Each structure stands twice: as structure tokens, then as C-alpha cells.
Amino acid sequence: MSDLDERFEAAVAASKTLTTAPDQDTMLSMYALFKQANEGDVSGKRPGFTNPVGRAKFDAREKISGMSADQAKQDYIALVDSLS
């Protein structure tokens, strides 16, 4: 496992123990970066207006489409570090 992977896993663990819950926009950013790091670009159809949560998650992921997994991991680590 690379140093980046180890730091990413540590940040994922740290995100679960934050003392205060991040706002919704930050949570969506964390979600999108995590998914980009692990799955890559979003695929499929955008959820309809009857699924606002799914739609927000899809939109957050679509904003960072094309970002490399390594960059997503670095951004996720930086974001979690800024919340600690």
C-alpha cells in the first residue's frame, strides 16, 4: 500500500470521528471525492426531481468528473484535515 493510500485510509477513519458534523456542502464534497477515488467518474442517468438526495450526490460527483483517483485522495485528505 502506498503512502497516499495509507493517508487516505487514515482520513476516511478520521472523518468518522469528527467532533462536529460538517455542513451539507462539505459532506457532498467528501462523498464525491471518496467515490471518485474509489470508483472513478459518475455514470448512469441523473436521478429525477423526486430523488433530491440522489440528485445532489450525482451533481457533486459530476462536478469532479475526470479527476484522477490520486488527486481525489489528496483533496479528500486535505478536506478532512481542514475539519479536524
Accessible surface in RSA format (square Angstrom, percent):
REM  Atomic radii and reference values for relative SASA: ProtOr
REM  Chains: A
REM  Algorithm: Lee & Richards
REM  Probe-radius: 1.40
REM  Slices: 20
REM RES _ NUM      All-atoms   Total-Side   Main-Chain    Non-polar    All polar
REM                ABS   REL    ABS   REL    ABS   REL    ABS   REL    ABS   REL
RES MET A   1   164.09  85.0  84.03  55.6  80.06 190.6  88.12  74.9  75.97 100.7
RES SER A   2    60.98  51.5  46.98  62.7  14.00  32.3  52.34 111.5   8.64  12.1
RES ASP A   3    92.63  64.9  82.99  82.6   9.64  22.8  39.11  92.0  53.52  53.4
RES LEU A   4    25.87  14.4  23.81  17.0   2.06   5.2  23.81  16.7   2.06   5.5
RES ASP A   5    39.89  27.9  39.49  39.3   0.39   0.9   8.58  20.2  31.31  31.2
RES GLU A   6    94.59  54.3  87.20  66.0   7.40  17.6  27.69  53.6  66.90  54.6
RES ARG A   7   106.59  44.8 102.07  52.0   4.52  10.8  50.04  68.4  56.55  34.3
RES PHE A   8     3.07   1.5   3.07   1.9   0.00   0.0   3.07   1.9   0.00   0.0
RES GLU A   9    89.41  51.3  84.38  63.8   5.04  12.0  27.93  54.0  61.48  50.2
RES ALA A  10    61.36  56.4  49.39  76.2  11.97  27.2  57.05  80.3   4.31  11.4
RES ALA A  11     6.09   5.6   1.57   2.4   4.52  10.3   5.64   7.9   0.44   1.2
RES VAL A  12    19.48  12.8  19.48  17.6   0.00   0.0  19.48  16.9   0.00   0.0
RES ALA A  13    58.54  53.8  51.64  79.7   6.90  15.7  55.75  78.5   2.79   7.4
RES ALA A  14    38.10  35.0  31.79  49.1   6.31  14.4  36.47  51.4   1.63   4.3
RES SER A  15    21.45  18.1   7.38   9.8  14.08  32.4   0.62   1.3  20.84  29.2
RES LYS A  16   162.31  79.2 124.17  76.2  38.14  90.8  84.64  76.2  77.67  82.7
RES THR A  17   104.54  74.4  80.32  81.4  24.22  57.7  72.38  97.2  32.16  48.6
RES LEU A  18    37.82  21.1  11.63   8.3  26.19  65.8  14.65  10.3  23.17  62.4
RES THR A  19   140.73 100.1 102.16 103.6  38.57  91.9  83.64 112.3  57.09  86.3
RES THR A  20   104.26  74.2  95.79  97.1   8.48  20.2  72.40  97.3  31.86  48.2
RES ALA A  21    98.23  90.3  62.47  96.4  35.76  81.3  67.27  94.7  30.96  82.0
RES PRO A  22    27.08  19.7   7.49   6.8  19.58  71.2  16.80  13.9  10.28  63.9
RES ASP A  23    93.23  65.3  76.55  76.2  16.68  39.4  50.85 119.7  42.39  42.3
RES GLN A  24   152.50  85.3 147.19 107.6   5.32  12.7  49.87 106.1 102.64  77.8
RES ASP A  25   108.64  76.1 105.21 104.7   3.43   8.1  30.30  71.3  78.34  78.1
RES THR A  26    23.30  16.6  19.70  20.0   3.59   8.6   4.32   5.8  18.98  28.7
RES MET A  27    98.07  50.8  94.59  62.6   3.48   8.3  92.57  78.7   5.51   7.3
RES LEU A  28    47.87  26.7  47.35  33.9   0.52   1.3  47.86  33.6   0.01   0.0
RES SER A  29    50.06  42.3  44.56  59.5   5.49  12.7  17.27  36.8  32.79  45.9
RES MET A  30    16.48   8.5  16.08  10.6   0.40   1.0  16.35  13.9   0.13   0.2
RES TYR A  31    62.39  29.1  54.79  31.2   7.60  19.8  41.83  31.4  20.56  25.3
RES ALA A  32     2.83   2.6   2.72   4.2   0.11   0.3   2.72   3.8   0.11   0.3
RES LEU A  33    15.79   8.8  15.79  11.3   0.00   0.0  15.79  11.1   0.00   0.0
RES PHE A  34    74.45  37.2  74.45  46.1   0.00   0.0  74.45  45.1   0.00   0.0
RES LYS A  35    50.24  24.5  50.24  30.8   0.00   0.0  11.57  10.4  38.67  41.2
RES GLN A  36     4.00   2.2   2.56   1.9   1.44   3.4   0.20   0.4   3.79   2.9
RES ALA A  37    10.93  10.1   0.00   0.0  10.93  24.9   0.00   0.0  10.93  29.0
RES ASN A  38    81.01  55.9  44.58  43.1  36.43  87.7  20.95  50.4  60.06  58.1
RES GLU A  39   108.08  62.1  71.30  53.9  36.78  87.6  38.75  74.9  69.33  56.6
RES GLY A  40    25.70  31.7   0.00   N/A  25.70  31.7  23.59  64.7   2.11   4.7
RES ASP A  41    75.95  53.2  56.78  56.5  19.17  45.3  21.99  51.8  53.96  53.8
RES VAL A  42    26.48  17.4  10.88   9.8  15.60  37.6  11.10   9.6  15.39  41.7
RES SER A  43    98.32  83.1  73.91  98.6  24.41  56.2  44.64  95.1  53.68  75.2
RES GLY A  44    65.38  80.6   0.00   N/A  65.38  80.6  39.22 107.6  26.15  58.6
RES LYS A  45   189.94  92.7 166.35 102.1  23.59  56.2 112.92 101.6  77.02  82.0
RES ARG A  46   107.89  45.3  87.60  44.7  20.29  48.3  34.54  47.2  73.35  44.5
RES PRO A  47    35.08  25.6  23.05  21.0  12.03  43.7  33.91  28.0   1.18   7.3
RES GLY A  48    41.10  50.7   0.00   N/A  41.10  50.7  29.71  81.5  11.39  25.5
RES PHE A  49   171.88  86.0 157.02  97.3  14.86  38.7 158.38  96.0  13.49  38.6
RES THR A  50   113.75  80.9  82.15  83.3  31.60  75.3  63.09  84.7  50.67  76.6
RES ASN A  51    68.97  47.6  66.14  63.9   2.83   6.8  19.64  47.3  49.32  47.7
RES PRO A  52    91.51  66.7  84.59  77.1   6.92  25.1  86.74  71.6   4.77  29.6
RES VAL A  53    99.44  65.4  96.00  86.9   3.44   8.3  99.37  86.3   0.07   0.2
RES GLY A  54    17.16  21.2   0.00   N/A  17.16  21.2  14.39  39.5   2.76   6.2
RES ARG A  55    69.96  29.4  69.96  35.7   0.00   0.0  17.25  23.6  52.70  31.9
RES ALA A  56    36.42  33.5  28.44  43.9   7.98  18.2  34.80  49.0   1.62   4.3
RES LYS A  57    78.22  38.2  78.17  48.0   0.04   0.1  30.44  27.4  47.77  50.9
RES PHE A  58    23.77  11.9  20.53  12.7   3.24   8.4  23.43  14.2   0.34   1.0
RES ASP A  59    38.84  27.2  37.31  37.1   1.52   3.6  18.77  44.2  20.07  20.0
RES ALA A  60    13.69  12.6   8.54  13.2   5.16  11.7  11.00  15.5   2.70   7.1
RES ARG A  61    23.44   9.8  23.44  11.9   0.00   0.0   2.31   3.2  21.13  12.8
RES GLU A  62    92.69  53.2  83.86  63.4   8.83  21.0  25.05  48.4  67.64  55.2
RES LYS A  63   176.48  86.1 137.15  84.2  39.33  93.6  90.70  81.6  85.78  91.4
RES ILE A  64    34.54  19.7  29.45  21.9   5.09  12.3  34.38  24.8   0.16   0.4
RES SER A  65    53.85  45.5  28.81  38.4  25.04  57.7  25.37  54.0  28.48  39.9
RES GLY A  66    65.27  80.5   0.00   N/A  65.27  80.5  34.85  95.6  30.42  68.1
RES MET A  67    51.34  26.6  33.89  22.4  17.45  41.6  43.73  37.2   7.61  10.1
RES SER A  68    64.59  54.6  51.19  68.3  13.40  30.9  52.17 111.1  12.42  17.4
RES ALA A  69    44.92  41.3  37.02  57.1   7.89  18.0  37.05  52.2   7.86  20.8
RES ASP A  70    81.45  57.1  80.18  79.8   1.27   3.0  17.39  40.9  64.06  63.9
RES GLN A  71    75.25  42.1  73.79  53.9   1.46   3.5  23.24  49.5  52.00  39.4
RES ALA A  72     0.00   0.0   0.00   0.0   0.00   0.0   0.00   0.0   0.00   0.0
RES LYS A  73    31.45  15.3  31.45  19.3   0.00   0.0   3.49   3.1  27.96  29.8
RES GLN A  74    82.26  46.0  77.16  56.4   5.10  12.1  16.99  36.2  65.27  49.5
RES ASP A  75    46.15  32.3  41.69  41.5   4.47  10.6  12.69  29.9  33.47  33.4
RES TYR A  76     8.08   3.8   8.08   4.6   0.00   0.0   0.86   0.6   7.22   8.9
RES ILE A  77    16.13   9.2  16.13  12.0   0.00   0.0  16.13  11.6   0.00   0.0
RES ALA A  78    61.75  56.8  51.38  79.3  10.37  23.6  56.84  80.0   4.91  13.0
RES LEU A  79    41.88  23.3  37.44  26.8   4.44  11.2  41.53  29.2   0.35   0.9
RES VAL A  80     0.70   0.5   0.70   0.6   0.00   0.0   0.70   0.6   0.00   0.0
RES ASP A  81    91.95  64.4  77.13  76.8  14.82  35.0  26.03  61.3  65.91  65.7
RES SER A  82    85.00  71.8  44.84  59.8  40.16  92.5  49.91 106.3  35.09  49.2
RES LEU A  83    62.70  34.9  35.75  25.6  26.95  67.7  39.58  27.8  23.11  62.2
RES SER A  84   106.40  89.9  42.24  56.4  64.16 147.8  66.07 140.7  40.33  56.5
END  Absolute sums over single chains surface
CHAIN  1 A     5444.7       4257.2       1187.5       3069.1       2375.6
END  Absolute sums over all chains
TOTAL          5444.7       4257.2       1187.5       3069.1       2375.6
